[in-house]
């Protein structure tokens, strides 16, 4: 279980860094803003889901 918890933390860190780079780039691009907004929304939803999964995993590791 501890390995799964470590993997969820790693996924959360990687997604956080990806969003730190992607969000300003997508907002600055003048291309299809609807597509950019969908990508940002999906990234945010995935981030919240990973936070909740990580919280759930931490209950089993302790």
C-alpha positions as CSV (number, residue, x, y, z in Angstrom):
1,X,0.0,0.0,0.0
2,X,2.9,2.3,0.7
3,X,4.1,1.9,-2.9
4,X,0.7,3.0,-4.2
5,X,0.7,6.0,-1.9
6,X,4.2,7.0,-3.2
7,X,3.0,6.6,-6.8
8,X,0.0,8.8,-6.2
9,X,2.2,11.5,-4.6
10,X,4.5,11.3,-7.6
11,X,1.7,11.6,-10.0
12,X,0.3,14.6,-8.1
13,X,3.7,16.3,-8.2
14,X,4.2,15.6,-11.9
15,X,0.7,16.9,-12.7
16,X,1.3,20.0,-10.6
17,X,4.5,20.8,-12.4
18,X,2.8,20.2,-15.8
19,X,-0.1,22.5,-14.8
20,X,2.3,25.2,-13.6
21,X,3.8,25.3,-17.1
22,X,0.7,24.5,-19.2
23,X,-1.8,27.0,-17.7
24,X,0.1,30.2,-18.5
25,X,1.1,28.9,-21.9
26,X,-2.5,28.0,-22.8
27,X,-3.8,31.3,-21.6
28,X,-1.1,33.2,-23.6
29,X,-1.8,31.3,-26.8
30,X,-4.1,33.0,-29.2
31,X,-5.3,29.8,-30.8
32,X,-8.6,28.0,-30.1
33,X,-9.5,29.3,-26.6
34,X,-12.3,26.8,-26.2
35,X,-9.8,23.9,-26.5
36,X,-7.4,25.6,-24.1
37,X,-10.1,26.1,-21.5
38,X,-11.2,22.5,-21.8
39,X,-7.6,21.3,-21.3
40,X,-7.2,23.6,-18.2
41,X,-10.5,22.3,-16.8
42,X,-9.5,18.7,-17.3
43,X,-6.2,19.3,-15.8
44,X,-7.8,20.9,-12.7
45,X,-10.3,18.0,-12.4
46,X,-7.5,15.5,-12.6
47,X,-5.5,17.4,-10.0
48,X,-8.4,17.4,-7.6
49,X,-9.1,13.7,-8.2
50,X,-5.4,12.9,-7.5
51,X,-5.6,15.0,-4.2
52,X,-8.7,13.0,-3.1
53,X,-7.1,9.7,-4.1
54,X,-3.9,10.6,-2.2
55,X,-6.0,11.5,0.8
56,X,-7.8,8.2,0.6
57,X,-4.6,6.3,0.2
58,X,-3.1,8.0,3.2
59,X,-5.9,6.6,5.4
60,X,-4.8,3.1,4.6
61,X,-1.0,3.6,4.9
62,X,-1.0,4.9,8.5
